[in-house]
């Protein structure tokens, strides 16, 4: 039986790469992204039962409206993947623009909260479903130049582990380190050296079945796509 899967940040990077394997396996995907043009493209590539919307996860009202539409049309998600995130321009912390830091907190941390707040009640009401919050290697270790990003991903680790303790039996919340992938975000930090790592599509071939196999047994476990 096909699952209902919600993915944020679905218009590019890891979120976009997951859509193909999920859809090919017979699951229904509801995805969001901030770029209306990219969302229109997704509707053309994945027609029919799949739902895509232009949503900024930093906007709680927009997230609530999107969730209400998804829930009314598809029901509660079996898998919720909080993927949307921003990377800071690499710099020592004291040189980071406060507006850039605020923007990252809005998307990387508050955005995850907004999405969980919008979808979790329906999942909790039936005591079923898995919430995966994408963390990072930089949510479990640090490097120079990426302090704001590290701060947001360490926050996701703590938020997710505490959420796992709130959930009823039958559900799971997992902080997931996706591994090192050649994404636009990694290139922002590492430049061309990022090309030595798998691209998002290669990663998704392994990650999609990994995510689909998560269940209550994994609740509260910090996991890595290895």
C-alpha positions as CSV (number, residue, x, y, z in Angstrom):
1,X,0.0,0.0,0.0
2,X,1.4,3.4,-1.0
3,X,2.4,5.9,1.6
4,X,1.7,9.6,1.9
5,X,5.0,11.4,2.1
6,X,5.5,15.1,2.8
7,X,8.9,16.7,1.8
8,X,9.9,20.3,2.4
9,X,12.6,21.9,0.3
10,X,11.4,19.7,-2.6
11,X,12.3,21.9,-5.5
12,X,16.1,21.3,-5.4
13,X,18.9,19.3,-3.8
14,X,18.1,16.3,-1.6
15,X,14.4,17.0,-1.4
16,X,14.0,17.1,-5.2
17,X,16.2,14.0,-5.6
18,X,13.9,12.0,-3.2
19,X,10.7,12.6,-5.2
20,X,11.6,10.3,-8.1
21,X,12.3,7.2,-6.0
22,X,9.3,7.8,-3.8
23,X,6.9,8.3,-6.7
24,X,8.4,5.3,-8.6
25,X,7.8,3.1,-5.6
26,X,4.1,4.0,-5.7
27,X,3.9,6.5,-3.0
28,X,2.1,9.9,-3.0
29,X,4.3,12.9,-2.4
30,X,3.3,16.4,-1.2
31,X,6.2,18.8,-1.5
32,X,6.9,22.4,-1.1
33,X,9.5,25.0,-2.1
34,X,9.8,28.7,-2.3
35,X,10.2,29.1,-6.0
36,X,6.9,29.1,-7.9
37,X,8.5,28.3,-11.2
38,X,10.2,25.2,-9.8
39,X,7.0,24.1,-8.2
40,X,5.2,24.4,-11.5
41,X,7.9,22.2,-13.0
42,X,7.3,19.6,-10.4
43,X,3.6,19.5,-11.2
44,X,4.5,18.8,-14.8
45,X,7.0,16.0,-13.9
46,X,4.8,14.4,-11.2
47,X,1.2,14.9,-12.3
48,X,-1.9,13.3,-10.9
49,X,-2.1,12.4,-7.2
50,X,1.0,14.3,-6.1
51,X,0.7,17.8,-4.6
52,X,3.2,20.6,-4.8
53,X,2.9,24.1,-3.5
54,X,5.0,27.3,-3.2
55,X,5.5,27.7,0.5
56,X,8.1,29.4,2.7
57,X,8.5,27.3,5.8
58,X,9.5,30.4,7.7
59,X,6.0,31.7,7.4
60,X,3.8,29.9,9.9
61,X,0.5,31.0,8.3
62,X,1.6,29.7,4.9
63,X,2.7,26.4,6.4
64,X,-0.6,26.0,8.2
65,X,-2.6,26.7,5.1
66,X,-0.5,24.3,3.1
67,X,-0.8,21.5,5.7
68,X,-4.6,22.0,5.9
69,X,-4.8,21.5,2.1
70,X,-2.6,18.4,2.2
71,X,-4.4,16.9,5.1
72,X,-7.8,17.4,3.6
73,X,-6.8,15.9,0.3
74,X,-4.3,13.1,1.3
75,X,-4.8,12.6,5.0
76,X,-2.0,12.5,7.6
77,X,1.5,11.7,6.2
78,X,3.1,8.4,6.9
79,X,6.5,10.0,6.5
80,X,7.3,13.7,7.0
81,X,10.7,14.8,5.8
82,X,11.9,18.3,7.0
83,X,14.6,19.0,4.5
84,X,14.3,22.7,3.7
85,X,17.5,24.6,4.9
86,X,19.9,27.4,4.2
87,X,23.7,27.5,4.4
88,X,25.6,30.6,5.5
89,X,28.2,32.3,3.3
90,X,31.4,30.8,4.9
91,X,33.0,33.3,7.3
92,X,34.2,33.6,10.8
93,X,31.2,34.0,13.1
94,X,32.0,37.7,14.0
95,X,31.8,38.6,10.3
96,X,28.4,37.0,9.7
97,X,25.6,39.4,8.9
98,X,22.9,39.2,11.6
99,X,20.2,39.2,8.9
100,X,21.8,36.1,7.4
101,X,21.9,34.4,10.8
102,X,18.3,35.3,11.4
103,X,17.2,34.0,8.0
104,X,18.9,30.7,8.7
105,X,17.2,30.4,12.1
106,X,13.8,31.2,10.5
107,X,14.2,28.4,7.9
108,X,16.4,25.8,9.5
109,X,14.9,25.8,13.0
110,X,11.7,27.7,13.1
111,X,10.7,26.3,9.7
112,X,11.0,22.7,11.1
113,X,8.9,23.7,14.1
114,X,6.2,25.3,11.9
115,X,5.9,22.2,9.7
116,X,5.8,19.8,12.7
117,X,3.2,22.0,14.5
118,X,1.0,21.9,11.3
119,X,1.2,18.2,10.5
120,X,2.0,16.4,13.8
121,X,-1.5,16.7,15.4
122,X,-3.0,14.6,12.6
123,X,-0.3,12.1,12.9
124,X,-0.5,11.9,16.7
125,X,-4.2,11.4,16.6
126,X,-3.7,8.1,14.9
127,X,-0.5,7.2,16.7
128,X,1.3,6.6,13.4
129,X,3.9,8.1,11.2
130,X,7.6,9.0,11.1
131,X,9.1,12.5,11.3
132,X,12.6,12.8,9.8
133,X,14.4,16.1,10.4
134,X,17.5,16.4,8.3
135,X,20.5,17.3,10.4
136,X,24.1,17.2,9.1
137,X,27.5,16.1,10.0
138,X,27.7,19.7,11.1
139,X,25.0,19.0,13.6
140,X,27.3,16.5,15.4
141,X,30.7,18.1,14.7
142,X,32.0,21.5,13.7
143,X,34.3,23.3,11.2
144,X,35.5,26.8,10.7
145,X,33.3,29.2,8.8
146,X,30.0,27.5,9.3
147,X,29.1,28.4,12.9
148,X,25.6,29.6,12.0
149,X,24.8,26.4,10.1
150,X,26.3,24.3,12.9
151,X,24.1,26.1,15.4
152,X,20.9,25.4,13.5
153,X,21.7,21.7,12.9
154,X,22.8,21.2,16.5
155,X,19.4,22.7,17.4
156,X,17.7,20.2,15.1
157,X,19.4,17.3,16.8
158,X,18.1,18.5,20.2
159,X,14.6,19.4,19.0
160,X,14.2,16.0,17.4
161,X,15.4,14.0,20.3
162,X,13.1,15.9,22.6
163,X,10.2,15.5,20.2
164,X,10.8,11.7,20.2
165,X,10.0,11.7,23.9
166,X,6.8,13.6,23.3
167,X,5.4,11.2,20.7
168,X,3.0,8.3,21.4
169,X,3.9,4.7,20.9
170,X,3.7,3.8,17.2
171,X,5.5,7.0,16.0
172,X,9.1,8.0,15.5
173,X,11.1,11.2,15.2
174,X,14.6,10.8,13.8
175,X,17.4,13.3,13.3
176,X,19.1,12.3,10.1
177,X,22.6,13.1,8.9
178,X,22.3,12.6,5.2
179,X,26.1,12.2,4.7
180,X,28.3,14.3,2.4
181,X,26.6,15.0,-0.9
182,X,27.5,17.2,-3.8
183,X,24.8,19.8,-3.4
184,X,24.6,23.5,-4.1
185,X,24.8,24.1,-0.3
186,X,28.0,22.0,0.0
187,X,29.5,23.8,-2.9
188,X,28.8,27.1,-1.1
189,X,31.1,25.9,1.7
190,X,33.6,23.7,-0.2
191,X,33.6,24.9,-3.8
192,X,34.5,22.5,-6.5
193,X,35.9,19.9,-4.1
194,X,32.3,19.0,-3.4
195,X,32.3,17.2,-6.8
196,X,34.2,14.3,-5.3
197,X,31.1,13.2,-3.4
198,X,27.9,11.5,-4.7
199,X,25.3,13.8,-6.3
200,X,21.8,14.1,-4.9
201,X,20.3,11.6,-7.4
202,X,23.0,9.0,-6.5
203,X,22.3,9.6,-2.8
204,X,18.6,9.3,-3.2
205,X,18.8,5.8,-4.6
206,X,20.1,4.7,-1.2
207,X,18.3,7.2,1.0
208,X,14.8,6.7,-0.2
209,X,14.5,3.0,0.8
210,X,16.4,3.9,4.0
211,X,13.7,6.5,4.9
212,X,10.8,4.2,3.9
213,X,12.1,1.5,6.2
214,X,12.1,3.8,9.3
215,X,9.5,3.0,12.0
216,X,8.8,3.1,15.7
217,X,11.9,1.1,16.4
218,X,14.0,4.1,15.3
219,X,12.3,6.7,17.5
220,X,14.9,9.0,19.1
221,X,17.9,7.5,17.3
222,X,20.3,9.9,15.5
223,X,20.9,8.1,12.2
224,X,23.1,8.5,9.2
225,X,22.6,7.5,5.6
226,X,25.7,5.3,5.2
